[in-house]
Amino acid sequence: MENKKTEKIKKCPYCGKTENQIKAGFNASGTQRCKCKECKRYYTLEPKKHEYSEETRELALKIYYSGVSARGAAKILKMNKSNIANWIKKTKK
Ligand SMILES: [Zn+2]
């Protein structure tokens, strides 16, 4: 069994490096800001990345394919519409 790392790994969205990422305060909305010492750019960590279970995903898709809009399904499951939109996108090939 592989032990999944759940701790946040800081990764520069510009150069993709994970080394030399330092905390650099917070932005206006209180999101952790980081600085990449590799390319010397600032970025913010993605705030609140929700991870949903496989069950929730399947349920969302089921609701969606039963004729409910993505927005409607999001409302039912109390989640962000973009989550569901993403799942739909990934399912459609
Ligand atoms: Zn970088």
PDB file of the backbone (N, CA, C, O) and the ligand in Angstrom, with CONECT records:
HET     ZN  A 101       1
ATOM      1  N   MET A   1       0.842  -1.213   0.000  1.00  0.00           N
ATOM      2  CA  MET A   1       0.000   0.000   0.000  1.00  0.00           C
ATOM      3  C   MET A   1       0.870   1.253   0.000  1.00  0.00           C
ATOM      4  O   MET A   1       1.796   1.405   0.796  1.00  0.00           O
ATOM      5  N   GLU A   2       0.547   2.092  -0.878  1.00  0.00           N
ATOM      6  CA  GLU A   2       1.311   3.322  -0.954  1.00  0.00           C
ATOM      7  C   GLU A   2       0.702   4.360  -0.025  1.00  0.00           C
ATOM      8  O   GLU A   2      -0.513   4.553   0.020  1.00  0.00           O
ATOM      9  N   ASN A   3       1.545   4.992   0.680  1.00  0.00           N
ATOM     10  CA  ASN A   3       1.067   6.013   1.601  1.00  0.00           C
ATOM     11  C   ASN A   3       0.979   7.361   0.879  1.00  0.00           C
ATOM     12  O   ASN A   3       1.987   7.969   0.521  1.00  0.00           O
ATOM     13  N   LYS A   4      -0.244   7.791   0.686  1.00  0.00           N
ATOM     14  CA  LYS A   4      -0.414   9.054  -0.035  1.00  0.00           C
ATOM     15  C   LYS A   4      -0.053  10.226   0.862  1.00  0.00           C
ATOM     16  O   LYS A   4      -0.493  10.322   2.008  1.00  0.00           O
ATOM     17  N   LYS A   5       0.734  11.084   0.323  1.00  0.00           N
ATOM     18  CA  LYS A   5       1.092  12.278   1.085  1.00  0.00           C
ATOM     19  C   LYS A   5      -0.057  13.271   1.012  1.00  0.00           C
ATOM     20  O   LYS A   5      -0.507  13.667  -0.063  1.00  0.00           O
ATOM     21  N   THR A   6      -0.505  13.647   2.174  1.00  0.00           N
ATOM     22  CA  THR A   6      -1.615  14.580   2.183  1.00  0.00           C
ATOM     23  C   THR A   6      -1.152  16.002   2.476  1.00  0.00           C
ATOM     24  O   THR A   6      -1.890  16.967   2.276  1.00  0.00           O
ATOM     25  N   GLU A   7       0.056  16.108   2.944  1.00  0.00           N
ATOM     26  CA  GLU A   7       0.521  17.455   3.262  1.00  0.00           C
ATOM     27  C   GLU A   7       0.702  18.273   1.976  1.00  0.00           C
ATOM     28  O   GLU A   7       1.033  17.752   0.911  1.00  0.00           O
ATOM     29  N   LYS A   8       0.477  19.534   2.129  1.00  0.00           N
ATOM     30  CA  LYS A   8       0.579  20.410   0.973  1.00  0.00           C
ATOM     31  C   LYS A   8       2.022  20.553   0.526  1.00  0.00           C
ATOM     32  O   LYS A   8       2.908  20.873   1.319  1.00  0.00           O
ATOM     33  N   ILE A   9       2.233  20.320  -0.712  1.00  0.00           N
ATOM     34  CA  ILE A   9       3.559  20.551  -1.257  1.00  0.00           C
ATOM     35  C   ILE A   9       3.499  21.834  -2.066  1.00  0.00           C
ATOM     36  O   ILE A   9       2.690  21.986  -2.982  1.00  0.00           O
ATOM     37  N   LYS A  10       4.354  22.720  -1.710  1.00  0.00           N
ATOM     38  CA  LYS A  10       4.359  23.976  -2.443  1.00  0.00           C
ATOM     39  C   LYS A  10       5.051  23.766  -3.788  1.00  0.00           C
ATOM     40  O   LYS A  10       6.162  23.245  -3.878  1.00  0.00           O
ATOM     41  N   LYS A  11       4.364  24.182  -4.789  1.00  0.00           N
ATOM     42  CA  LYS A  11       4.906  24.011  -6.127  1.00  0.00           C
ATOM     43  C   LYS A  11       4.700  25.288  -6.908  1.00  0.00           C
ATOM     44  O   LYS A  11       3.604  25.846  -6.943  1.00  0.00           O
ATOM     45  N   CYS A  12       5.747  25.730  -7.518  1.00  0.00           N
ATOM     46  CA  CYS A  12       5.661  26.964  -8.282  1.00  0.00           C
ATOM     47  C   CYS A  12       4.832  26.728  -9.545  1.00  0.00           C
ATOM     48  O   CYS A  12       5.142  25.832 -10.330  1.00  0.00           O
ATOM     49  N   PRO A  13       3.773  27.531  -9.746  1.00  0.00           N
ATOM     50  CA  PRO A  13       2.948  27.341 -10.941  1.00  0.00           C
ATOM     51  C   PRO A  13       3.634  27.838 -12.214  1.00  0.00           C
ATOM     52  O   PRO A  13       3.185  27.554 -13.324  1.00  0.00           O
ATOM     53  N   TYR A  14       4.700  28.565 -12.040  1.00  0.00           N
ATOM     54  CA  TYR A  14       5.395  29.116 -13.207  1.00  0.00           C
ATOM     55  C   TYR A  14       6.463  28.176 -13.746  1.00  0.00           C
ATOM     56  O   TYR A  14       6.517  27.893 -14.942  1.00  0.00           O
ATOM     57  N   CYS A  15       7.319  27.694 -12.832  1.00  0.00           N
ATOM     58  CA  CYS A  15       8.395  26.829 -13.303  1.00  0.00           C
ATOM     59  C   CYS A  15       8.221  25.384 -12.857  1.00  0.00           C
ATOM     60  O   CYS A  15       8.969  24.503 -13.280  1.00  0.00           O
ATOM     61  N   GLY A  16       7.224  25.142 -11.994  1.00  0.00           N
ATOM     62  CA  GLY A  16       6.924  23.779 -11.593  1.00  0.00           C
ATOM     63  C   GLY A  16       7.863  23.190 -10.562  1.00  0.00           C
ATOM     64  O   GLY A  16       7.778  22.003 -10.248  1.00  0.00           O
ATOM     65  N   LYS A  17       8.756  24.006 -10.032  1.00  0.00           N
ATOM     66  CA  LYS A  17       9.704  23.500  -9.047  1.00  0.00           C
ATOM     67  C   LYS A  17       9.049  23.396  -7.677  1.00  0.00           C
ATOM     68  O   LYS A  17       8.147  24.165  -7.346  1.00  0.00           O
ATOM     69  N   THR A  18       9.506  22.455  -6.905  1.00  0.00           N
ATOM     70  CA  THR A  18       8.993  22.325  -5.538  1.00  0.00           C
ATOM     71  C   THR A  18      10.055  22.707  -4.519  1.00  0.00           C
ATOM     72  O   THR A  18       9.774  22.818  -3.326  1.00  0.00           O
ATOM     73  N   GLU A  19      11.263  22.905  -4.993  1.00  0.00           N
ATOM     74  CA  GLU A  19      12.311  23.308  -4.066  1.00  0.00           C
ATOM     75  C   GLU A  19      12.340  24.840  -3.964  1.00  0.00           C
ATOM     76  O   GLU A  19      11.894  25.559  -4.858  1.00  0.00           O
ATOM     77  N   ASN A  20      12.875  25.292  -2.858  1.00  0.00           N
ATOM     78  CA  ASN A  20      13.057  26.727  -2.648  1.00  0.00           C
ATOM     79  C   ASN A  20      11.775  27.544  -2.762  1.00  0.00           C
ATOM     80  O   ASN A  20      11.755  28.637  -3.328  1.00  0.00           O
ATOM     81  N   GLN A  21      10.711  26.981  -2.207  1.00  0.00           N
ATOM     82  CA  GLN A  21       9.450  27.715  -2.165  1.00  0.00           C
ATOM     83  C   GLN A  21       9.300  28.244  -0.744  1.00  0.00           C
ATOM     84  O   GLN A  21       9.247  27.478   0.218  1.00  0.00           O
ATOM     85  N   ILE A  22       9.234  29.540  -0.634  1.00  0.00           N
ATOM     86  CA  ILE A  22       9.150  30.118   0.705  1.00  0.00           C
ATOM     87  C   ILE A  22       7.843  30.876   0.899  1.00  0.00           C
ATOM     88  O   ILE A  22       7.261  31.412  -0.044  1.00  0.00           O
ATOM     89  N   LYS A  23       7.411  30.901   2.136  1.00  0.00           N
ATOM     90  CA  LYS A  23       6.209  31.660   2.450  1.00  0.00           C
ATOM     91  C   LYS A  23       6.528  33.140   2.373  1.00  0.00           C
ATOM     92  O   LYS A  23       7.583  33.591   2.820  1.00  0.00           O
ATOM     93  N   ALA A  24       5.610  33.879   1.806  1.00  0.00           N
ATOM     94  CA  ALA A  24       5.851  35.313   1.660  1.00  0.00           C
ATOM     95  C   ALA A  24       4.607  36.100   2.033  1.00  0.00           C
ATOM     96  O   ALA A  24       4.144  36.953   1.276  1.00  0.00           O
ATOM     97  N   GLY A  25       4.084  35.806   3.189  1.00  0.00           N
ATOM     98  CA  GLY A  25       2.941  36.565   3.676  1.00  0.00           C
ATOM     99  C   GLY A  25       1.627  36.148   3.048  1.00  0.00           C
ATOM    100  O   GLY A  25       1.481  35.039   2.533  1.00  0.00           O
ATOM    101  N   PHE A  26       0.688  37.055   3.104  1.00  0.00           N
ATOM    102  CA  PHE A  26      -0.647  36.741   2.609  1.00  0.00           C
ATOM    103  C   PHE A  26      -1.096  37.823   1.642  1.00  0.00           C
ATOM    104  O   PHE A  26      -0.639  38.964   1.710  1.00  0.00           O
ATOM    105  N   ASN A  27      -1.982  37.458   0.758  1.00  0.00           N
ATOM    106  CA  ASN A  27      -2.524  38.479  -0.135  1.00  0.00           C
ATOM    107  C   ASN A  27      -3.729  39.143   0.517  1.00  0.00           C
ATOM    108  O   ASN A  27      -4.059  38.870   1.671  1.00  0.00           O
ATOM    109  N   ALA A  28      -4.373  40.012  -0.234  1.00  0.00           N
ATOM    110  CA  ALA A  28      -5.454  40.826   0.329  1.00  0.00           C
ATOM    111  C   ALA A  28      -6.596  39.982   0.891  1.00  0.00           C
ATOM    112  O   ALA A  28      -7.229  40.372   1.872  1.00  0.00           O
ATOM    113  N   SER A  29      -6.859  38.847   0.287  1.00  0.00           N
ATOM    114  CA  SER A  29      -7.981  38.029   0.758  1.00  0.00           C
ATOM    115  C   SER A  29      -7.562  36.983   1.788  1.00  0.00           C
ATOM    116  O   SER A  29      -8.349  36.111   2.158  1.00  0.00           O
ATOM    117  N   GLY A  30      -6.317  37.081   2.245  1.00  0.00           N
ATOM    118  CA  GLY A  30      -5.879  36.195   3.310  1.00  0.00           C
ATOM    119  C   GLY A  30      -5.356  34.848   2.842  1.00  0.00           C
ATOM    120  O   GLY A  30      -5.209  33.921   3.639  1.00  0.00           O
ATOM    121  N   THR A  31      -5.080  34.743   1.570  1.00  0.00           N
ATOM    122  CA  THR A  31      -4.539  33.498   1.043  1.00  0.00           C
ATOM    123  C   THR A  31      -3.022  33.492   1.206  1.00  0.00           C
ATOM    124  O   THR A  31      -2.345  34.501   1.006  1.00  0.00           O
ATOM    125  N   GLN A  32      -2.527  32.344   1.568  1.00  0.00           N
ATOM    126  CA  GLN A  32      -1.077  32.223   1.743  1.00  0.00           C
ATOM    127  C   GLN A  32      -0.354  32.551   0.431  1.00  0.00           C
ATOM    128  O   GLN A  32      -0.671  32.028  -0.637  1.00  0.00           O
ATOM    129  N   ARG A  33       0.604  33.420   0.564  1.00  0.00           N
ATOM    130  CA  ARG A  33       1.367  33.784  -0.615  1.00  0.00           C
ATOM    131  C   ARG A  33       2.749  33.155  -0.513  1.00  0.00           C
ATOM    132  O   ARG A  33       3.333  33.089   0.568  1.00  0.00           O
ATOM    133  N   CYS A  34       3.248  32.710  -1.609  1.00  0.00           N
ATOM    134  CA  CYS A  34       4.565  32.090  -1.612  1.00  0.00           C
ATOM    135  C   CYS A  34       5.437  32.719  -2.669  1.00  0.00           C
ATOM    136  O   CYS A  34       4.970  33.329  -3.631  1.00  0.00           O
ATOM    137  N   LYS A  35       6.731  32.541  -2.447  1.00  0.00           N
ATOM    138  CA  LYS A  35       7.668  33.040  -3.436  1.00  0.00           C
ATOM    139  C   LYS A  35       8.544  31.895  -3.884  1.00  0.00           C
ATOM    140  O   LYS A  35       9.028  31.096  -3.082  1.00  0.00           O
ATOM    141  N   CYS A  36       8.731  31.838  -5.166  1.00  0.00           N
ATOM    142  CA  CYS A  36       9.618  30.838  -5.723  1.00  0.00           C
ATOM    143  C   CYS A  36      10.994  31.460  -5.874  1.00  0.00           C
ATOM    144  O   CYS A  36      11.187  32.448  -6.582  1.00  0.00           O
ATOM    145  N   LYS A  37      11.947  30.839  -5.176  1.00  0.00           N
ATOM    146  CA  LYS A  37      13.293  31.413  -5.258  1.00  0.00           C
ATOM    147  C   LYS A  37      14.002  30.979  -6.537  1.00  0.00           C
ATOM    148  O   LYS A  37      15.077  31.476  -6.873  1.00  0.00           O
ATOM    149  N   GLU A  38      13.382  30.053  -7.230  1.00  0.00           N
ATOM    150  CA  GLU A  38      13.972  29.581  -8.477  1.00  0.00           C
ATOM    151  C   GLU A  38      13.762  30.594  -9.603  1.00  0.00           C
ATOM    152  O   GLU A  38      14.689  30.951 -10.329  1.00  0.00           O
ATOM    153  N   CYS A  39      12.515  31.043  -9.721  1.00  0.00           N
ATOM    154  CA  CYS A  39      12.236  32.008 -10.801  1.00  0.00           C
ATOM    155  C   CYS A  39      11.846  33.371 -10.257  1.00  0.00           C
ATOM    156  O   CYS A  39      11.503  34.289 -11.001  1.00  0.00           O
ATOM    157  N   LYS A  40      11.909  33.473  -8.913  1.00  0.00           N
ATOM    158  CA  LYS A  40      11.677  34.760  -8.244  1.00  0.00           C
ATOM    159  C   LYS A  40      10.308  35.367  -8.532  1.00  0.00           C
ATOM    160  O   LYS A  40      10.177  36.578  -8.707  1.00  0.00           O
ATOM    161  N   ARG A  41       9.294  34.510  -8.578  1.00  0.00           N
ATOM    162  CA  ARG A  41       7.960  35.026  -8.790  1.00  0.00           C
ATOM    163  C   ARG A  41       7.096  34.680  -7.581  1.00  0.00           C
ATOM    164  O   ARG A  41       7.331  33.709  -6.861  1.00  0.00           O
ATOM    165  N   TYR A  42       6.099  35.514  -7.400  1.00  0.00           N
ATOM    166  CA  TYR A  42       5.176  35.281  -6.296  1.00  0.00           C
ATOM    167  C   TYR A  42       3.937  34.564  -6.819  1.00  0.00           C
ATOM    168  O   TYR A  42       3.518  34.763  -7.960  1.00  0.00           O
ATOM    169  N   TYR A  43       3.379  33.755  -5.991  1.00  0.00           N
ATOM    170  CA  TYR A  43       2.123  33.102  -6.341  1.00  0.00           C
ATOM    171  C   TYR A  43       1.381  32.788  -5.065  1.00  0.00           C
ATOM    172  O   TYR A  43       1.958  32.817  -3.978  1.00  0.00           O
ATOM    173  N   THR A  44       0.104  32.490  -5.194  1.00  0.00           N
ATOM    174  CA  THR A  44      -0.667  32.126  -4.017  1.00  0.00           C
ATOM    175  C   THR A  44      -1.010  30.654  -4.093  1.00  0.00           C
ATOM    176  O   THR A  44      -1.243  30.101  -5.169  1.00  0.00           O
ATOM    177  N   LEU A  45      -1.036  30.043  -2.946  1.00  0.00           N
ATOM    178  CA  LEU A  45      -1.435  28.645  -2.896  1.00  0.00           C
ATOM    179  C   LEU A  45      -2.923  28.575  -3.196  1.00  0.00           C
ATOM    180  O   LEU A  45      -3.692  29.448  -2.793  1.00  0.00           O
ATOM    181  N   GLU A  46      -3.310  27.550  -3.891  1.00  0.00           N
ATOM    182  CA  GLU A  46      -4.724  27.391  -4.193  1.00  0.00           C
ATOM    183  C   GLU A  46      -5.497  27.273  -2.899  1.00  0.00           C
ATOM    184  O   GLU A  46      -5.240  26.379  -2.092  1.00  0.00           O
ATOM    185  N   PRO A  47      -6.434  28.166  -2.702  1.00  0.00           N
ATOM    186  CA  PRO A  47      -7.179  28.105  -1.455  1.00  0.00           C
ATOM    187  C   PRO A  47      -8.243  27.024  -1.472  1.00  0.00           C
ATOM    188  O   PRO A  47      -8.925  26.809  -2.474  1.00  0.00           O
ATOM    189  N   LYS A  48      -8.363  26.370  -0.375  1.00  0.00           N
ATOM    190  CA  LYS A  48      -9.412  25.375  -0.148  1.00  0.00           C
ATOM    191  C   LYS A  48      -9.658  24.449  -1.319  1.00  0.00           C
ATOM    192  O   LYS A  48     -10.664  24.562  -2.018  1.00  0.00           O
ATOM    193  N   LYS A  49      -8.755  23.560  -1.519  1.00  0.00           N
ATOM    194  CA  LYS A  49      -8.947  22.592  -2.590  1.00  0.00           C
ATOM    195  C   LYS A  49      -9.725  21.405  -2.039  1.00  0.00           C
ATOM    196  O   LYS A  49      -9.192  20.561  -1.319  1.00  0.00           O
ATOM    197  N   HIS A  50     -10.979  21.370  -2.395  1.00  0.00           N
ATOM    198  CA  HIS A  50     -11.828  20.299  -1.882  1.00  0.00           C
ATOM    199  C   HIS A  50     -11.578  19.009  -2.634  1.00  0.00           C
ATOM    200  O   HIS A  50     -11.500  18.973  -3.862  1.00  0.00           O
ATOM    201  N   GLU A  51     -11.458  17.985  -1.873  1.00  0.00           N
ATOM    202  CA  GLU A  51     -11.341  16.684  -2.493  1.00  0.00           C
ATOM    203  C   GLU A  51     -12.630  15.925  -2.210  1.00  0.00           C
ATOM    204  O   GLU A  51     -13.038  15.767  -1.060  1.00  0.00           O
ATOM    205  N   TYR A  52     -13.235  15.479  -3.243  1.00  0.00           N
ATOM    206  CA  TYR A  52     -14.471  14.736  -3.059  1.00  0.00           C
ATOM    207  C   TYR A  52     -14.243  13.261  -3.316  1.00  0.00           C
ATOM    208  O   TYR A  52     -13.374  12.862  -4.091  1.00  0.00           O
ATOM    209  N   SER A  53     -15.040  12.481  -2.653  1.00  0.00           N
ATOM    210  CA  SER A  53     -14.894  11.048  -2.798  1.00  0.00           C
ATOM    211  C   SER A  53     -15.447  10.596  -4.139  1.00  0.00           C
ATOM    212  O   SER A  53     -16.209  11.301  -4.801  1.00  0.00           O
ATOM    213  N   GLU A  54     -15.042   9.421  -4.503  1.00  0.00           N
ATOM    214  CA  GLU A  54     -15.510   8.807  -5.743  1.00  0.00           C
ATOM    215  C   GLU A  54     -17.035   8.717  -5.749  1.00  0.00           C
ATOM    216  O   GLU A  54     -17.693   8.933  -6.767  1.00  0.00           O
ATOM    217  N   GLU A  55     -17.568   8.389  -4.575  1.00  0.00           N
ATOM    218  CA  GLU A  55     -19.018   8.274  -4.442  1.00  0.00           C
ATOM    219  C   GLU A  55     -19.721   9.582  -4.783  1.00  0.00           C
ATOM    220  O   GLU A  55     -20.705   9.609  -5.523  1.00  0.00           O
ATOM    221  N   THR A  56     -19.194  10.652  -4.231  1.00  0.00           N
ATOM    222  CA  THR A  56     -19.800  11.959  -4.470  1.00  0.00           C
ATOM    223  C   THR A  56     -19.749  12.305  -5.952  1.00  0.00           C
ATOM    224  O   THR A  56     -20.693  12.857  -6.517  1.00  0.00           O
ATOM    225  N   ARG A  57     -18.632  11.970  -6.553  1.00  0.00           N
ATOM    226  CA  ARG A  57     -18.450  12.265  -7.969  1.00  0.00           C
ATOM    227  C   ARG A  57     -19.473  11.491  -8.802  1.00  0.00           C
ATOM    228  O   ARG A  57     -20.119  12.038  -9.696  1.00  0.00           O
ATOM    229  N   GLU A  58     -19.598  10.222  -8.485  1.00  0.00           N
ATOM    230  CA  GLU A  58     -20.543   9.393  -9.229  1.00  0.00           C
ATOM    231  C   GLU A  58     -21.970   9.877  -9.042  1.00  0.00           C
ATOM    232  O   GLU A  58     -22.769   9.912  -9.978  1.00  0.00           O
ATOM    233  N   LEU A  59     -22.263  10.248  -7.809  1.00  0.00           N
ATOM    234  CA  LEU A  59     -23.597  10.743  -7.507  1.00  0.00           C
ATOM    235  C   LEU A  59     -23.867  12.022  -8.297  1.00  0.00           C
ATOM    236  O   LEU A  59     -24.947  12.198  -8.861  1.00  0.00           O
ATOM    237  N   ALA A  60     -22.902  12.886  -8.331  1.00  0.00           N
ATOM    238  CA  ALA A  60     -23.050  14.153  -9.043  1.00  0.00           C
ATOM    239  C   ALA A  60     -23.311  13.896 -10.523  1.00  0.00           C
ATOM    240  O   ALA A  60     -24.168  14.530 -11.138  1.00  0.00           O
ATOM    241  N   LEU A  61     -22.559  12.957 -11.080  1.00  0.00           N
ATOM    242  CA  LEU A  61     -22.732  12.646 -12.496  1.00  0.00           C
ATOM    243  C   LEU A  61     -24.085  11.996 -12.758  1.00  0.00           C
ATOM    244  O   LEU A  61     -24.736  12.243 -13.773  1.00  0.00           O
ATOM    245  N   LYS A  62     -24.482  11.163 -11.813  1.00  0.00           N
ATOM    246  CA  LYS A  62     -25.775  10.499 -11.945  1.00  0.00           C
ATOM    247  C   LYS A  62     -26.887  11.540 -11.977  1.00  0.00           C
ATOM    248  O   LYS A  62     -27.797  11.485 -12.804  1.00  0.00           O
ATOM    249  N   ILE A  63     -26.785  12.481 -11.058  1.00  0.00           N
ATOM    250  CA  ILE A  63     -27.783  13.548 -11.004  1.00  0.00           C
ATOM    251  C   ILE A  63     -27.776  14.341 -12.308  1.00  0.00           C
ATOM    252  O   ILE A  63     -28.818  14.658 -12.881  1.00  0.00           O
ATOM    253  N   TYR A  64     -26.585  14.642 -12.742  1.00  0.00           N
ATOM    254  CA  TYR A  64     -26.449  15.433 -13.965  1.00  0.00           C
ATOM    255  C   TYR A  64     -27.053  14.703 -15.163  1.00  0.00           C
ATOM    256  O   TYR A  64     -27.789  15.299 -15.950  1.00  0.00           O
ATOM    257  N   TYR A  65     -26.746  13.425 -15.300  1.00  0.00           N
ATOM    258  CA  TYR A  65     -27.218  12.675 -16.456  1.00  0.00           C
ATOM    259  C   TYR A  65     -28.688  12.300 -16.355  1.00  0.00           C
ATOM    260  O   TYR A  65     -29.291  11.833 -17.321  1.00  0.00           O
ATOM    261  N   SER A  66     -29.259  12.511 -15.162  1.00  0.00           N
ATOM    262  CA  SER A  66     -30.694  12.266 -15.058  1.00  0.00           C
ATOM    263  C   SER A  66     -31.476  13.487 -15.533  1.00  0.00           C
ATOM    264  O   SER A  66     -32.706  13.503 -15.491  1.00  0.00           O
ATOM    265  N   GLY A  67     -30.765  14.486 -15.974  1.00  0.00           N
ATOM    266  CA  GLY A  67     -31.436  15.627 -16.589  1.00  0.00           C
ATOM    267  C   GLY A  67     -31.343  16.916 -15.801  1.00  0.00           C
ATOM    268  O   GLY A  67     -31.893  17.942 -16.202  1.00  0.00           O
ATOM    269  N   VAL A  68     -30.650  16.862 -14.684  1.00  0.00           N
ATOM    270  CA  VAL A  68     -30.470  18.074 -13.891  1.00  0.00           C
ATOM    271  C   VAL A  68     -29.261  18.832 -14.437  1.00  0.00           C
ATOM    272  O   VAL A  68     -28.282  18.222 -14.867  1.00  0.00           O
ATOM    273  N   SER A  69     -29.331  20.124 -14.418  1.00  0.00           N
ATOM    274  CA  SER A  69     -28.193  20.909 -14.894  1.00  0.00           C
ATOM    275  C   SER A  69     -27.031  20.782 -13.916  1.00  0.00           C
ATOM    276  O   SER A  69     -27.213  20.396 -12.761  1.00  0.00           O
ATOM    277  N   ALA A  70     -25.860  21.106 -14.386  1.00  0.00           N
ATOM    278  CA  ALA A  70     -24.680  21.060 -13.518  1.00  0.00           C
ATOM    279  C   ALA A  70     -24.885  21.963 -12.313  1.00  0.00           C
ATOM    280  O   ALA A  70     -24.469  21.649 -11.197  1.00  0.00           O
ATOM    281  N   ARG A  71     -25.535  23.089 -12.565  1.00  0.00           N
ATOM    282  CA  ARG A  71     -25.773  24.024 -11.462  1.00  0.00           C
ATOM    283  C   ARG A  71     -26.735  23.429 -10.438  1.00  0.00           C
ATOM    284  O   ARG A  71     -26.564  23.569  -9.227  1.00  0.00           O
ATOM    285  N   GLY A  72     -27.763  22.753 -10.981  1.00  0.00           N
ATOM    286  CA  GLY A  72     -28.738  22.110 -10.112  1.00  0.00           C
ATOM    287  C   GLY A  72     -28.108  21.019  -9.276  1.00  0.00           C
ATOM    288  O   GLY A  72     -28.367  20.906  -8.078  1.00  0.00           O
ATOM    289  N   ALA A  73     -27.275  20.213  -9.922  1.00  0.00           N
ATOM    290  CA  ALA A  73     -26.593  19.132  -9.211  1.00  0.00           C
ATOM    291  C   ALA A  73     -25.677  19.700  -8.130  1.00  0.00           C
ATOM    292  O   ALA A  73     -25.569  19.148  -7.035  1.00  0.00           O
ATOM    293  N   ALA A  74     -25.030  20.796  -8.453  1.00  0.00           N
ATOM    294  CA  ALA A  74     -24.136  21.435  -7.486  1.00  0.00           C
ATOM    295  C   ALA A  74     -24.915  21.903  -6.269  1.00  0.00           C
ATOM    296  O   ALA A  74     -24.455  21.808  -5.131  1.00  0.00           O
ATOM    297  N   LYS A  75     -26.095  22.404  -6.541  1.00  0.00           N
ATOM    298  CA  LYS A  75     -26.945  22.898  -5.468  1.00  0.00           C
ATOM    299  C   LYS A  75     -27.362  21.751  -4.552  1.00  0.00           C
ATOM    300  O   LYS A  75     -27.327  21.863  -3.326  1.00  0.00           O
ATOM    301  N   ILE A  76     -27.756  20.649  -5.181  1.00  0.00           N
ATOM    302  CA  ILE A  76     -28.195  19.477  -4.415  1.00  0.00           C
ATOM    303  C   ILE A  76     -27.060  18.981  -3.521  1.00  0.00           C
ATOM    304  O   ILE A  76     -27.266  18.658  -2.351  1.00  0.00           O
ATOM    305  N   LEU A  77     -25.872  18.929  -4.089  1.00  0.00           N
ATOM    306  CA  LEU A  77     -24.740  18.366  -3.346  1.00  0.00           C
ATOM    307  C   LEU A  77     -23.964  19.426  -2.564  1.00  0.00           C
ATOM    308  O   LEU A  77     -22.948  19.134  -1.934  1.00  0.00           O
ATOM    309  N   LYS A  78     -24.455  20.633  -2.616  1.00  0.00           N
ATOM    310  CA  LYS A  78     -23.824  21.742  -1.898  1.00  0.00           C
ATOM    311  C   LYS A  78     -22.337  21.857  -2.230  1.00  0.00           C
ATOM    312  O   LYS A  78     -21.483  21.903  -1.345  1.00  0.00           O
ATOM    313  N   MET A  79     -22.066  21.901  -3.493  1.00  0.00           N
ATOM    314  CA  MET A  79     -20.671  22.061  -3.891  1.00  0.00           C
ATOM    315  C   MET A  79     -20.571  23.047  -5.044  1.00  0.00           C
ATOM    316  O   MET A  79     -21.573  23.499  -5.599  1.00  0.00           O
ATOM    317  N   ASN A  80     -19.383  23.348  -5.368  1.00  0.00           N
ATOM    318  CA  ASN A  80     -19.140  24.305  -6.435  1.00  0.00           C
ATOM    319  C   ASN A  80     -19.505  23.709  -7.797  1.00  0.00           C
ATOM    320  O   ASN A  80     -19.190  22.558  -8.100  1.00  0.00           O
ATOM    321  N   LYS A  81     -20.160  24.507  -8.582  1.00  0.00           N
ATOM    322  CA  LYS A  81     -20.584  24.060  -9.909  1.00  0.00           C
ATOM    323  C   LYS A  81     -19.386  23.659 -10.773  1.00  0.00           C
ATOM    324  O   LYS A  81     -19.477  22.748 -11.596  1.00  0.00           O
ATOM    325  N   SER A  82     -18.286  24.341 -10.576  1.00  0.00           N
ATOM    326  CA  SER A  82     -17.117  24.058 -11.418  1.00  0.00           C
ATOM    327  C   SER A  82     -16.570  22.654 -11.178  1.00  0.00           C
ATOM    328  O   SER A  82     -15.988  22.044 -12.075  1.00  0.00           O
ATOM    329  N   ASN A  83     -16.763  22.147  -9.953  1.00  0.00           N
ATOM    330  CA  ASN A  83     -16.365  20.775  -9.670  1.00  0.00           C
ATOM    331  C   ASN A  83     -17.085  19.810 -10.599  1.00  0.00           C
ATOM    332  O   ASN A  83     -16.488  18.945 -11.241  1.00  0.00           O
ATOM    333  N   ILE A  84     -18.388  20.001 -10.637  1.00  0.00           N
ATOM    334  CA  ILE A  84     -19.217  19.117 -11.432  1.00  0.00           C
ATOM    335  C   ILE A  84     -18.922  19.298 -12.916  1.00  0.00           C
ATOM    336  O   ILE A  84     -18.849  18.332 -13.675  1.00  0.00           O
ATOM    337  N   ALA A  85     -18.758  20.530 -13.302  1.00  0.00           N
ATOM    338  CA  ALA A  85     -18.418  20.807 -14.702  1.00  0.00           C
ATOM    339  C   ALA A  85     -17.123  20.094 -15.082  1.00  0.00           C
ATOM    340  O   ALA A  85     -16.987  19.571 -16.188  1.00  0.00           O
ATOM    341  N   ASN A  86     -16.180  20.083 -14.150  1.00  0.00           N
ATOM    342  CA  ASN A  86     -14.904  19.400 -14.386  1.00  0.00           C
ATOM    343  C   ASN A  86     -15.095  17.905 -14.555  1.00  0.00           C
ATOM    344  O   ASN A  86     -14.524  17.281 -15.450  1.00  0.00           O
ATOM    345  N   TRP A  87     -15.899  17.355 -13.686  1.00  0.00           N
ATOM    346  CA  TRP A  87     -16.145  15.915 -13.742  1.00  0.00           C
ATOM    347  C   TRP A  87     -16.816  15.539 -15.054  1.00  0.00           C
ATOM    348  O   TRP A  87     -16.487  14.533 -15.682  1.00  0.00           O
ATOM    349  N   ILE A  88     -17.769  16.382 -15.448  1.00  0.00           N
ATOM    350  CA  ILE A  88     -18.477  16.112 -16.696  1.00  0.00           C
ATOM    351  C   ILE A  88     -17.491  16.147 -17.858  1.00  0.00           C
ATOM    352  O   ILE A  88     -17.514  15.301 -18.751  1.00  0.00           O
ATOM    353  N   LYS A  89     -16.645  17.131 -17.814  1.00  0.00           N
ATOM    354  CA  LYS A  89     -15.634  17.274 -18.870  1.00  0.00           C
ATOM    355  C   LYS A  89     -14.738  16.043 -18.940  1.00  0.00           C
ATOM    356  O   LYS A  89     -14.411  15.537 -20.014  1.00  0.00           O
ATOM    357  N   LYS A  90     -14.355  15.582 -17.749  1.00  0.00           N
ATOM    358  CA  LYS A  90     -13.455  14.423 -17.716  1.00  0.00           C
ATOM    359  C   LYS A  90     -14.145  13.150 -18.169  1.00  0.00           C
ATOM    360  O   LYS A  90     -13.515  12.245 -18.716  1.00  0.00           O
ATOM    361  N   THR A  91     -15.454  13.092 -17.934  1.00  0.00           N
ATOM    362  CA  THR A  91     -16.194  11.889 -18.291  1.00  0.00           C
ATOM    363  C   THR A  91     -16.434  11.818 -19.792  1.00  0.00           C
ATOM    364  O   THR A  91     -16.312  10.763 -20.414  1.00  0.00           O
ATOM    365  N   LYS A  92     -16.777  12.965 -20.350  1.00  0.00           N
ATOM    366  CA  LYS A  92     -16.983  13.035 -21.804  1.00  0.00           C
ATOM    367  C   LYS A  92     -15.637  12.940 -22.501  1.00  0.00           C
ATOM    368  O   LYS A  92     -14.710  13.697 -22.213  1.00  0.00           O
ATOM    369  N   LYS A  93     -15.556  12.010 -23.406  1.00  0.00           N
ATOM    370  CA  LYS A  93     -14.268  11.900 -24.101  1.00  0.00           C
ATOM    371  C   LYS A  93     -14.443  11.957 -25.604  1.00  0.00           C
ATOM    372  O   LYS A  93     -13.461  11.879 -26.343  1.00  0.00           O
TER     373      LYS A  93
HETATM  374 ZN    ZN A 101       9.266  29.211 -10.025  1.00  0.00          ZN2+
END
